[in-house]
Amino acid sequence: MMALSLPLGWKKAVESLFLDPTLILILAALAGFFMAFGIGANDVANAMGTSVGSKAITLKQAVIIAAIFEFLGAYLAGGEVTSTIRKGIVDPNLYSENNNLFIIGMISSLLAGASWLFFASRRGWPVSTTHSIVGAIVGFVVVSMGFEAVSWSKVGNIAASWVISPIIAGVISFLIYLSAKALILDKKEPTVAAVRVLPYYIFVAAVIVALVTARKGLKHVGLPLTEIQIILVTLGFGALVMIIAAIILQRSREKIEQYGVESGFAVLMLVTASAMAFAHGSNDVANAIGPVSAIISVAMEGEIGSRAEVDPRVLLLGGVGIVFGLAMLGGKVIATVGNKITTLTPSLGFSAELAAASTVVAATYVGFPISTTHTLVGAVIGVGLAKGISHLDLGSIGRIILSWVVTIPAGAILSILFYLSLKASFGL
């Protein structure tokens, strides 16, 4: 967590906002940590639900793997310049004459988004952390500036992602599973085919993780790379992981023969689960650190900009919060995604994870934070459809979609309540 001693310029800027500058930093840090906790508690299912549901790994193993790669994703690849007000749903210049309201609004949005995620996680609902914070910011803007201050066309585009991201991931997972079925599962000697083909799938998973890390993350830890270096690092890392996987699979050939070809996919899922955890950490950490970075930016510069540079210490705060959330409260949502949508085997789980990771990393790569939840659920539905619609639990899917629809208004209502309470507390 950030030290409480402030640079002189920063301290003067914050003192122009409130009497106690330390209080602002403490509130921002706690609210950001709470939001990151909620992200870990709910969205960990996106990284690990399929692995646990297919029995490729245990819940304890899932927490350990996710803790490592969620944190690495958040810290190494989550540090892109972050919009101070998420996804352009309001013009930040509206608050240029009243920084106090802006800071209160950002803190209220974090508390509201985190509270909804905590509530949903306790009930095992896989909701969107992106939509939780967007809904919260909409509520803050409406109560502080009115309905006309919200860019409702942007909100409409966000709502459209409820359909777009699950469909994209579902189609990709459907195709990946069909390819695995054709190249491995339906072969006369599936074990031989698995040992030969699976390393190439692992190569793809490793490359998509290396790509987003090299492009977006390494510059934040003092290792900026040129385009050529990015390509070389990406391909080199993918080749290294592929070689290691090939060796492991070759040595495990007798066990694959004994326990069936699905056990080969279980080995593969260790890589895809790690890739999904990394992808999730890189994409969704912005939902916690974006508003925190906005508050710090206002405190340091004394004015609201459209974008705020991310302090590495804020990334650290977000990464640690995610790990705590998934370790303490992630199990219920994991059970929903892993068991209640469709019955998963390692090959189905692998197809869903690789599709979701590819979709999320691609979105992160181009700077478009989508809902990891919707992406993963769509991917799981896609592999379920590959087996036949009778393999899907339509009731569970309906409840999940309903929780998605409720998320934005729930975040907005909670944000309004927190905003009014904080405003009264500070006498504004």
N, C-alpha and C positions, 0 to 999 in steps of 0.2 A: 504494500500500500504506500502511497505517496507520503513523503515526509511533510510535517505540518509547518515547518519553517518556510517562509515565502520570500521570493525575490522582492526587492523594494518596489519595482514597477508593478508587479503582480499584486502586492499587498495594497498599494494605493488604489489600483483599479477596483479591487474587491471592496475596499473600504468605502468607495463611492456608491456601492450598492447596498451594503448592510453594515451594521456596526461591528459585527464579529466575522472577519474573513475566514477564520478557522472553521467556524460553524458551517459555512457554505461548502467548504471542501469536504468536511466530514459527511454532511448530508448527501452530497453528490457521490462520494465514494461508497457510502452505505447503500444508497439507492441503486447505483450501478452494480454493486456486488449482489444485491438481492435479485436484480434482473438477470444477471449472469447465472445465479443459482437456479432461477426458474428455467432458463434456457437449458441448463444441464439436466435438470429434473425431467423436463418434458421432451426435449429434442434428442436426448440420448437414445431414445427408441429408434430414431431415424438411422442411427449408426449401428445399433446393436440388436434391435428387435428381431430382425430376420435371422441373425446368427444364433441367438438364444432359442428362437422358435423352432429352428430346424435342428436343434440339439448339436450344432457344430461346436459350440462352446457353452460353458456354464455361465450363469449370471455373474458369479464372482470373477471369472475370467473376462467377461464382457466389461465389467466396471474397470478392471485394471487396464485392459487394452484401450478402452475409450478415454480413461483418465490421461494416458500418455499422449494419444494422438489428437484428442480434442484440444489439449493444452498446446501442443506443437502447432496445430492448425491455427488456433487463435493467435498465438504469439508470432509465428513466422509468416503467416499469410493473411492475417486479419487486419493488417495495419495500413491499408489503403486510406487515402484522404477520405474522410467521412462527411457526408452532408450533415449540417447541423440540424436541419429539420427533415426527417426521413422522406426520401423519394419525391421531394418537391410538392408536397401537399399544401404548402402555404409559403407565401413570400416572406422571408425573414426580415425584410426591411420594414415590415409592419411593426416590428418591436424595436426598431432602432432608437426610438425616443423613450423606451421604458424597458431597460435591461432587467429591472427587478422582476417584472412579470414573466419575462422570457426564462430566467433562471428558475423561478418557482414552477413554471410550466414544464420545463424539462425534468425537474425532480418529480413533479406529480406524474408525468408520463411514465417515468421509470418505475415508480411505486405502483402505479395502476397496472402496467404490463406485467410486472413481477407478481402482483397479487393474483391476477387472473391465471397466470401460469401455475402458481402454487396451488390454487383451487382446482384447476383442471388436472394437474399431476396427481393430486391426492385421489382423484376419481378415475385415473387411468385414461383420461381423454388426450389423444395426441392432437394438440392444437398448434396453430402457427405462431411462433414467437415473433416473426416479422409483422404479422397482422395484429398481434397483441400490442406492439409498440406503436404501430401506425394508428390503430383505433384510439389509443391513449392520446396521441398527439392531436388527432382530430377533435377529441373531447376538449382538450386544453384550448385549442384555437377557437372552437365554437363558443366556449364560455368566456373567453377573454376578448375576442374580436368579432364574434358573430358568425353566422352560417356563411355569409358571403365571402369571408376571408379564406375559406377552404377551397382548394382547387378540386372540385368534385369530379372533374374529368380524370384527374390523377387517381382519385380514390376508386373510380370506376375501373381504371386500368389495373389497379391492385386487386380488385375483386375478380377481374377477369382471369387473374393468375390462378384462382381456385380451380379453373377448368384447364387452362393451358399447361401448367407445369405437370399436373398428374397425367394428362394425356401424352405429353412428350415422353415422360419417364415410363409410362405404361407401354407405349409402343416400342421403346428401346428394350425394355426388359422382356417383352413378348418375343422380339426378334433374337435377343441374346439366348433366351432359353431354347428357341427353335434351332438355333445354330448349334448349341451344345447337344441338343437331342440328336441332330443329324450327324454331327462330327464325333460324338462320344457314346451317348446313351443307347442309340439304336444300332451300333456296330456289333458285328459278330464277336469281336474281342474288345469289349468296352474298356477293360483295364489297360490294354496296350494303347488304345486310342487316348485314354485319359492321360497317361504318362507322357504321350507325345504332344497332345494338343493343349493341355491345361497351362503349361508355361507361357504360351502365347497370350492367353487371357490375363495371366498375371502381369505380363509385360504391359498390356494396355492399362491395367489398374495402376501400376507403378508410374507409368508415364504421365497419367493425368494428375497424379499427386505432385510429381516432380515439376510439372509444367507450371502449376499455379504457385508453387513454392519459389521456383527460380524467378518467375516473372514478377510476382507481387511481394514476396516475403523477405527474401534474403537481403534486399537493400535496407530493410529496417534493422538488421543486425550487423550492418557494416560490410556487406558483401554484394555490392551492386554488380550485375552481369550485363554484358553486351548481348545482342540478339544471337550471335553465333555461339557465344558461351552458353546461353540458355538452351539452345538446341543440343549442344554437346552434352551438357549436364543432364538434360532430360533423357536423352537416348541412352547415355551411359548408365544412369541410375536404373532405368527400365531394364537394360540388358543385364545388369548385375543382379537385380532381384529375380529376373527370369532364370538366370543360371543357377542361383541358389535354390529356387523353387524346383527346377528340373532335377537337381541332385537329390533334394528331399523326396520328391515323388518317385524317383528311380529306386531309392533305398527303401521306400515304403511300398514298393510294388506288391510284395507278398501279402502285406496287410490289406492292401486294396483288393487283392484277389480274394482274401479270406472274408472281409467284411462288406464287399461290394463296391461298385464304382462310386457310389454316393460318398463313401469315405474319402475319396480323392478330392471331391468338391469341398468336403469339410476342411481339408488342408488349405484349399484355395481361399476359403472364406476368411481365414485369418488375415490374408492380404486385403481382400475387398472390404472387410469390416474395418481394418485400419485406415483404408483409403476413405471410407465413408465418414469415419470419425474425424479424420483430418479435414475433409471437405466441409463437414458441418461446422467444425471449429472456425475455419477460415471465413465462412459465409455468415453465420449467425451471431458471431461475437459482436458485429457492428450494431446489433440491436441493443446491446448493453453499453458499449463504449461510445457510440455515436452521441447520445445526449450528454454523457459525461464530458466528452471532448468539447462539445458545444459550450458547456458551462465554463470549462477551463479557458476556452478561447475568449469568451466574453470577459472573464476575470483578468486575463493577461493583457488583452488589447483594449478593453473598455468599450468595445463595440461588437455588434453582431455581424458576422460574415456569412456568406452562403455556404462556406466549407470550413472545416476545422482540421488542422493537422493532429494526428493521433500521437500522444505521448506514449513511449514504450511502457512506462509504468502503469498507464491505464490499460494497455493490452494485458499486462501481467495480472492486474486486478480482474479483468474479464476472464482470463484463462483459469485462474484459481477458482473463481466463483462457479464456472461451468463444472469443474471437477468436483467441487463440493456438492453441487446440486445433483449430479448424476449418481454420485456415490450414496447419497442419503435418501433420495426420493425417486430415483429413476426406474425402479423395478416394476412399478404398476403399469407404466406406459409401455415398457418393453413387452410386458405380457400381452397387452392389447394388440400391438403391431405384429408381434411374433406368433400369436396363437389364434386371434379372434377374427382375422380377415379371411385367411385360408390356411389349410394345413401345409406347412412348408417342409420340404426336403432340402438338403444342402445344395443341390443343383438349382432348385427354385430360388432359394435364398441368395445364392451367389449371383444369379441373373438379376434379381431385384436390386441387390446392393451395388453391383457394377453399373447398372443403368442409372440408379439414383446418384451415385458418386460422379459419374460422367456428366450428368445434367447439372448438378450443383456446381462442380468445378468449372464447367463451361460458363455458367452464369456469373460466378465469381471472377473468372478471367476477364470477362467483358464489363465487369462492374455493375451487374444487375442482380441485386440480392433477391432471390426468389424464396418461396417457402420450402424449406427442407422437408417439413412434415408432409405437405401435399405431394411433393416429389416422391418421397419414399412410399407413401400409401398408394400413390398411383402406380408405382413400380410393382408393388406387391399384388395389386389388383391385376396388373398386366400378366404376371406369371400365373396367377390363378385362372385367368381367362385362357391361357395357353393349355391348361389342363382341362378346361371346360367350365362353363358358368356355374354348374352344380357344385363346384369346389369352392365357391365363394359364399361367405356368410353375409348375405345382403342386409340383414338386420343390423349387424355390427357396422357395416359400411355406412348405412343410413344414419346411425347415431354419430359416427365420426364426422360425416358431412354436416350434420346439424350443429355439432360443436364448432366447426369451422365458421358457419354462418353467424353464430352467436358471438364469436371472438371480437370482431371489430366494435360492435355496439357495447359489449361488456367492458372492453378496454376504455371506450369513450366515457361511459357512465362512471366508472371508478376514477378516471382521471379528473373528471369534473368535481367529484367529491374531495379528492386529495387537494386539488387546486384551491377550492374554496376554503378548506381547512387551513392550508399553509398560508394563504393570503391573509386570513383573519389572524393567524398566529403572529405574522410579521407586521400586522397593522397597516397593510396596504389597501 
